[in-house]
Amino acid sequence: MEALPPVHLGATILAVWLAIYLARPWIQRRTVLRAVPESQTRLQFCLDLALTLAAGAMGGGVNRFLFGFPMGSAASLFLGTVVVGFFIAMDMALERERIVIGEARVGGGATRVPQRLFSMTGKFLLVASVTSFFVALILILVISRDFAWLAGIDRTSVSIAIARKSVMIEVIFIMVALLAMVLNLIVSYSRNLRLLFDNQTGVLERVSQGDLSRLVPVVTRDEFGFIAGHTNSMIHGLRHRTEMMGDLKLAEEVQQSLLPRHPPRIAGMDIAGTSIYCRETGGDYYDYLPLPLNRIGIVVADAADHGIGSALYMTTARAMLISQADGDYHGPVELMEAVNRLLFRDSQETGRFMTSFFLEVAPASGNLRWVRAGHNPALLYEPQRDTFRELGGRGSALGIRADPLLSEETLKPWESGSLILIGTDGIHETRNPDGEAFGVPRLRELLRANHEKSAAAMVETICAALAAFRGTAPQEDDVTLVILKRIPAPGVRAP
C-alpha cells in the first residue's frame, strides 16, 4: 500500500465510494423505505454497513487488479472500511430513527406493544463491545506495523526521536478519530432519546388534563417502545372507561327520571319516598300508582344484585307493572301475578328475579290491602299505643317460578296518626366500618323518635342516620324507602 502512489489509491477509493453513494438512494427506496417504521432503523444499519463493506471489498479488489495491490494491504484497507462503515451505519440508522419518530409524531403510526424486546442495555452492550473490539484491533495492527517499521530504521538518536514522534502522532490521530465517531454516536442517540421522551411526556401531559385523543407512536423495540405501547393500552382503557362512565351517567339520568318526582297529594295522607343507589344505577324502585275508586297503589321493589343489569331488569318490570295497573285492575294479588307471568317468561333462563311489596290504600276508609312478593315486611307504627306491627304475608319473589303463591293481606282500618314504612333490605343491612349492621331495632327507634315529623322530613332523617352510621364504610346496597302517614283530613284529591 505504501508503494502505491496516493493519487492512484485515493482515486480508486473515491470512485468506488462515489458509485456506492449514487446507488444508495435507489437501494434505500426499495428496501428500507418500503418496510414498516419499526424495522426501518435496523434495515438502515444493515444497508449502510453492507454498502461500506462492499466499497472496501471493491476498492481493495480494483487496486489489486489494476496496480498489483498486495493481499495484506487489501485486507488492511477492508478492515479500515469495516471500522468506518460500522460508525457510518450506526449514525445513519440513528438518523433514520429520528425521521421515523418525527413522521410518527405527525402522522401516527404503530401504537401496540412490540412483540419482541431489544433492550437499551443490550444495545449499549453491543455497541460498546463492537467499538472496544475495533479500537483494540486497530491499535494492535498499528502498533505491530510500527514495530516492524521501527525495526528497519537506523538506530541513531535522531531517527529514534523522529520515529517516536511519528508513532505518537499516528496513535493520537487514530484515537481522536475513533473518539470523535463515538461522541457523534452518543450525541445522535441522545437526540433520539430526547424525541422519544418528549413524545411520551407530551401525551401523558394531555392525559393528565383529560385529553385522550392522542396516542404515543411506537417506533422502537426497546423499553421506550414497550412503555409507549403500554401507555396506549392505558389510554384505550381510559377511553373505554370514559365512554362507560358517560353511558352510566345517561343510564343514571334515565333511571332517576323513572322515579316519582313528587309524591301524590292525597287528602288525609302524607307520603314521601327516595332511592339512593350504591352505584350510578341500581335495582331498587318505588312508585305511586293511581287505582280505580280513588285508591292509590304504593310499590317498592328490589331486583337481585345491583348495577346496569339490575337497572334494566327493574325498568322492564316497571313498564310491566304500570301497563297492568292501567289495565283491568282487580287487586294486589292479581296485579303481581300478571307481572310475574311476564317476568318469568323473559327471565326464567337468566336467573334474575325481584322482590316487591305492593300496598293498596283507600284514603277515605283507611283500609289497606297488600301483597308481599318475597320482600321485607312493611313496618306499621301506631304512636297512640307505641306499638309496631309487621305487614307480612306469604309470597315468593317475582320471576322465579310461574306460580309465585301470593296471598293478599288486609287491615281495616289503620288509625289516624299512624305511619307505614316500606323499604328495601339496604336499610337494615347498612354496615359501619366495624361491620355492624344498622338493624331493624335502630330503624324502629328512629320512627318512634321522629313520628311527629312530616313524611319527607322522616325520610331525610333516616337517610342522614344511615349515612352517619355507615361513616367511611362503602355503601354496599341500594337503599329505598317510602313513608306513608295518615293524618286527620277527610276527602281525597287526585294524585
Helices and strands as residue ranges (DSSP letters): H 6-30, H 37-67, H 71-107, H 120-151, H 157-208, H 223-258, E 269-276, E 284-291, E 295-303, H 308-325, H 332-347, E 354-362, E 367-373, E 378-382, E 387-391, E 408-411, E 419-423, H 439-450, H 455-470, E 479-486
